[in-house]
Amino acid sequence: MLIELQDVTKVYEVGTQEVHALRGVSVAVEPNEYVAIMGPSGSGKSTLMNVIGCLDTPTAGSYRLKGREIGELEDDDLAEIRSSEIGFVFQTFNLLPRMTAFQNVELPLIYGKGDRHARADRVWHTIEAVGLRERAKHRPNELSGGQRQRVAIARALINNPSIILADEPTGNLDSTTGEEIMALFRDLHNEGNTIILVTHEEYIAEHARRIVRIRDGLIASDTPN
Protein backbone atom coordinates (compact mmCIF):
# COMPACT_ATOMS: atom_id res chain seq x y z
CA MET A 1 0.00 0.00 0.00
CA LEU A 2 1.30 3.46 -0.89
CA ILE A 3 -0.81 5.58 1.50
CA GLU A 4 -2.63 4.43 4.66
CA LEU A 5 -4.50 6.83 6.94
CA GLN A 6 -6.18 5.30 9.98
CA ASP A 7 -8.46 7.33 12.27
CA VAL A 8 -6.55 10.55 11.50
CA THR A 9 -7.66 13.66 13.37
CA LYS A 10 -6.34 17.19 13.06
CA VAL A 11 -7.15 19.87 15.61
CA TYR A 12 -6.03 23.48 15.26
CA GLU A 13 -6.06 25.97 18.09
CA VAL A 14 -7.38 29.34 16.98
CA GLY A 15 -7.19 31.68 19.94
CA THR A 16 -9.08 29.93 22.70
CA GLN A 17 -11.05 27.81 20.23
CA GLU A 18 -10.29 24.31 18.96
CA VAL A 19 -11.07 23.70 15.30
CA HIS A 20 -11.51 20.03 14.41
CA ALA A 21 -10.50 19.95 10.73
CA LEU A 22 -10.33 16.13 10.50
CA ARG A 23 -12.41 13.95 12.79
CA GLY A 24 -11.16 10.39 12.27
CA VAL A 25 -10.36 9.91 8.60
CA SER A 26 -9.40 6.47 7.29
CA VAL A 27 -8.43 6.09 3.64
CA ALA A 28 -5.90 4.07 1.64
CA VAL A 29 -4.41 4.65 -1.81
CA GLU A 30 -2.55 2.05 -3.86
CA PRO A 31 0.19 2.78 -6.44
CA ASN A 32 -1.10 4.05 -9.82
CA GLU A 33 -4.50 5.10 -8.46
CA TYR A 34 -6.10 8.33 -9.68
CA VAL A 35 -8.11 9.77 -6.80
CA ALA A 36 -10.11 12.99 -6.52
CA ILE A 37 -10.73 14.38 -3.03
CA MET A 38 -13.88 16.50 -3.15
CA GLY A 39 -15.62 18.71 -0.68
CA PRO A 40 -16.93 22.24 -0.10
CA SER A 41 -14.87 24.99 1.55
CA GLY A 42 -14.24 24.14 5.19
CA SER A 43 -14.85 20.42 4.69
CA GLY A 44 -11.31 19.40 5.61
CA LYS A 45 -10.08 18.48 2.12
CA SER A 46 -7.18 20.95 2.19
CA THR A 47 -6.13 19.71 5.63
CA LEU A 48 -6.27 16.15 4.34
CA MET A 49 -4.11 17.17 1.38
CA ASN A 50 -1.59 18.83 3.73
CA VAL A 51 -1.38 15.66 5.84
CA ILE A 52 -0.94 13.41 2.80
CA GLY A 53 1.70 15.80 1.43
CA CYS A 54 3.61 15.82 4.76
CA LEU A 55 3.07 19.58 5.02
CA ASP A 56 1.24 18.92 8.30
CA THR A 57 1.17 16.04 10.79
CA PRO A 58 -1.91 14.45 12.37
CA THR A 59 -2.97 15.36 15.90
CA ALA A 60 -3.91 11.70 16.42
CA GLY A 61 -4.21 8.56 14.34
CA SER A 62 -1.77 6.93 11.94
CA TYR A 63 -0.45 8.02 8.54
CA ARG A 64 1.88 5.57 6.81
CA LEU A 65 3.53 6.42 3.49
CA LYS A 66 5.20 3.42 1.83
CA GLY A 67 5.14 1.75 5.23
CA ARG A 68 6.79 4.61 7.17
CA GLU A 69 4.88 6.12 10.08
CA ILE A 70 4.92 9.84 9.26
CA GLY A 71 4.06 11.02 12.77
CA GLU A 72 7.33 9.57 14.10
CA LEU A 73 9.61 11.41 11.67
CA GLU A 74 11.73 14.51 12.32
CA ASP A 75 11.43 17.71 10.26
CA ASP A 76 14.47 16.81 8.13
CA ASP A 77 12.97 13.43 7.28
CA LEU A 78 9.67 15.07 6.33
CA ALA A 79 11.50 17.56 4.12
CA GLU A 80 13.28 14.67 2.36
CA ILE A 81 9.95 12.91 1.77
CA ARG A 82 8.40 16.07 0.35
CA SER A 83 11.37 16.44 -1.96
CA SER A 84 11.68 12.86 -3.19
CA GLU A 85 8.27 11.20 -2.81
CA ILE A 86 5.70 13.93 -3.52
CA GLY A 87 5.32 16.24 -6.51
CA PHE A 88 3.13 19.26 -5.73
CA VAL A 89 0.99 21.12 -8.27
CA PHE A 90 -0.78 24.24 -6.99
CA GLN A 91 -3.60 26.40 -8.29
CA THR A 92 -1.32 29.46 -8.29
CA PHE A 93 1.56 27.66 -10.12
CA ASN A 94 4.17 28.90 -7.56
CA LEU A 95 6.84 29.55 -10.20
CA LEU A 96 9.80 31.85 -9.59
CA PRO A 97 9.23 34.85 -11.88
CA ARG A 98 12.88 35.61 -12.72
CA MET A 99 13.67 32.06 -13.74
CA THR A 100 12.94 30.50 -17.12
CA ALA A 101 10.64 27.51 -17.46
CA PHE A 102 13.74 25.30 -17.72
CA GLN A 103 15.22 26.75 -14.51
CA ASN A 104 11.94 26.39 -12.61
CA VAL A 105 11.73 22.71 -13.56
CA GLU A 106 15.40 22.18 -12.70
CA LEU A 107 15.11 23.78 -9.25
CA PRO A 108 14.30 20.61 -7.23
CA LEU A 109 17.45 18.98 -8.65
CA ILE A 110 19.86 21.81 -7.86
CA TYR A 111 20.76 20.62 -4.35
CA GLY A 112 21.01 16.97 -5.31
CA LYS A 113 24.09 15.07 -6.30
CA GLY A 114 24.77 14.09 -9.88
CA ASP A 115 26.26 15.19 -13.16
CA ARG A 116 25.16 18.59 -14.48
CA HIS A 117 24.75 17.30 -18.04
CA ALA A 118 22.65 14.36 -16.88
CA ARG A 119 20.52 16.79 -14.89
CA ALA A 120 19.97 18.98 -17.96
CA ASP A 121 18.99 15.93 -20.03
CA ARG A 122 16.45 15.01 -17.38
CA VAL A 123 14.97 18.51 -17.38
CA TRP A 124 14.66 18.56 -21.18
CA HIS A 125 13.01 15.13 -21.16
CA THR A 126 10.47 16.26 -18.54
CA ILE A 127 9.73 19.53 -20.33
CA GLU A 128 9.16 17.61 -23.56
CA ALA A 129 6.80 15.26 -21.70
CA VAL A 130 4.48 18.20 -20.92
CA GLY A 131 4.79 19.64 -24.45
CA LEU A 132 6.81 22.78 -23.66
CA ARG A 133 10.21 22.34 -25.33
CA GLU A 134 9.68 25.41 -27.52
CA ARG A 135 8.91 27.57 -24.46
CA ALA A 136 11.66 26.31 -22.15
CA LYS A 137 13.68 29.56 -22.23
CA HIS A 138 10.67 31.79 -21.49
CA ARG A 139 9.94 33.27 -18.08
CA PRO A 140 6.52 32.75 -16.44
CA ASN A 141 5.20 36.21 -17.47
CA GLU A 142 5.86 35.22 -21.10
CA LEU A 143 3.72 32.09 -20.80
CA SER A 144 -0.04 31.53 -20.79
CA GLY A 145 -1.77 30.19 -17.70
CA GLY A 146 -1.93 26.71 -19.18
CA GLN A 147 1.75 26.80 -20.08
CA ARG A 148 2.65 27.92 -16.57
CA GLN A 149 0.69 25.04 -15.11
CA ARG A 150 2.53 22.65 -17.46
CA VAL A 151 5.81 24.02 -16.11
CA ALA A 152 4.52 23.40 -12.57
CA ILE A 153 3.57 19.83 -13.51
CA ALA A 154 7.02 19.24 -15.05
CA ARG A 155 8.63 20.55 -11.85
CA ALA A 156 6.43 18.15 -9.83
CA LEU A 157 7.55 15.23 -12.02
CA ILE A 158 11.29 15.95 -12.09
CA ASN A 159 12.21 13.78 -9.07
CA ASN A 160 10.04 10.83 -10.19
CA PRO A 161 7.81 11.10 -7.10
CA SER A 162 5.60 8.34 -5.75
CA ILE A 163 2.62 10.73 -5.67
CA ILE A 164 1.55 13.74 -7.70
CA LEU A 165 -0.57 15.89 -5.37
CA ALA A 166 -2.57 18.54 -7.24
CA ASP A 167 -4.52 21.22 -5.36
CA GLU A 168 -7.22 22.83 -7.57
CA PRO A 169 -4.83 22.62 -10.57
CA THR A 170 -7.31 24.19 -13.00
CA GLY A 171 -8.67 26.84 -10.62
CA ASN A 172 -6.96 29.77 -12.39
CA LEU A 173 -7.54 28.48 -15.92
CA ASP A 174 -10.36 28.87 -18.43
CA SER A 175 -12.40 25.74 -19.13
CA THR A 176 -10.67 24.86 -22.42
CA THR A 177 -7.18 25.16 -20.92
CA GLY A 178 -8.38 23.29 -17.84
CA GLU A 179 -9.45 20.37 -20.03
CA GLU A 180 -5.99 20.33 -21.63
CA ILE A 181 -4.36 20.12 -18.20
CA MET A 182 -6.73 17.32 -17.16
CA ALA A 183 -5.85 15.44 -20.37
CA LEU A 184 -2.20 15.72 -19.34
CA PHE A 185 -3.01 14.26 -15.91
CA ARG A 186 -4.84 11.39 -17.64
CA ASP A 187 -1.76 10.68 -19.74
CA LEU A 188 0.47 10.79 -16.64
CA HIS A 189 -1.82 8.33 -14.88
CA ASN A 190 -1.77 6.02 -17.90
CA GLU A 191 2.04 6.07 -17.71
CA GLY A 192 1.89 4.69 -14.15
CA ASN A 193 1.83 7.79 -11.95
CA THR A 194 -0.24 7.95 -8.75
CA ILE A 195 -2.34 11.12 -8.79
CA ILE A 196 -4.34 12.66 -5.94
CA LEU A 197 -6.39 15.64 -7.05
CA VAL A 198 -8.06 18.04 -4.60
CA THR A 199 -11.00 19.96 -6.05
CA HIS A 200 -14.44 21.34 -5.34
CA GLU A 201 -15.44 21.13 -9.02
CA GLU A 202 -17.56 18.11 -9.96
CA TYR A 203 -16.50 18.13 -13.63
CA ILE A 204 -12.81 18.09 -12.62
CA ALA A 205 -13.32 15.20 -10.18
CA GLU A 206 -15.03 13.22 -12.95
CA HIS A 207 -11.64 12.77 -14.64
CA ALA A 208 -10.40 10.62 -11.72
CA ARG A 209 -10.97 6.87 -11.37
CA ARG A 210 -12.09 7.18 -7.75
CA ILE A 211 -13.82 9.99 -5.86
CA VAL A 212 -13.46 10.48 -2.11
CA ARG A 213 -15.96 13.01 -0.74
CA ILE A 214 -15.22 14.72 2.57
CA ARG A 215 -17.64 16.75 4.66
CA ASP A 216 -17.25 18.22 8.15
CA GLY A 217 -13.90 16.48 8.59
CA LEU A 218 -15.23 13.01 7.82
CA ILE A 219 -15.24 10.77 4.74
CA ALA A 220 -18.80 11.01 3.41
CA SER A 221 -18.28 8.56 0.53
CA ASP A 222 -15.51 6.73 -1.30
CA THR A 223 -16.55 5.31 -4.66
CA PRO A 224 -15.00 4.17 -7.95
CA ASN A 225 -15.73 6.46 -10.88
HELIX and SHEET records of a PDB file:
HELIX    1   1 LYS A   45  ILE A   52  1                                   8    
HELIX    2   2 ILE A   70  GLU A   72  5                                   3    
HELIX    3   3 ASP A   75  SER A   84  1                                  10    
HELIX    4   4 ALA A  101  GLU A  106  1                                   6    
HELIX    5   5 LEU A  107  LEU A  109  5                                   3    
HELIX    6   6 ARG A  116  ALA A  129  1                                  14    
HELIX    7   7 ARG A  133  ARG A  135  5                                   3    
HELIX    8   8 PRO A  140  GLU A  142  5                                   3    
HELIX    9   9 GLY A  145  LEU A  157  1                                  13    
HELIX   10  10 SER A  175  ASN A  190  1                                  16    
HELIX   11  11 GLU A  202  ALA A  205  1                                   4    
SHEET    1   A 4 GLN A  17  VAL A  29  0                                        
SHEET    2   A 4 ILE A   3  VAL A  14 -1                                        
SHEET    3   A 4 ALA A  60  LEU A  65 -1                                        
SHEET    4   A 4 ARG A  68  GLU A  69 -1                                        
SHEET    1   B 6 ILE A  86  PHE A  90  0                                        
SHEET    2   B 6 ILE A 163  ASP A 167  1                                        
SHEET    3   B 6 THR A 194  THR A 199  1                                        
SHEET    4   B 6 TYR A  34  MET A  38  1                                        
SHEET    5   B 6 ARG A 210  ARG A 215  1                                        
SHEET    6   B 6 LEU A 218  PRO A 224 -1                                        
END                                                                             
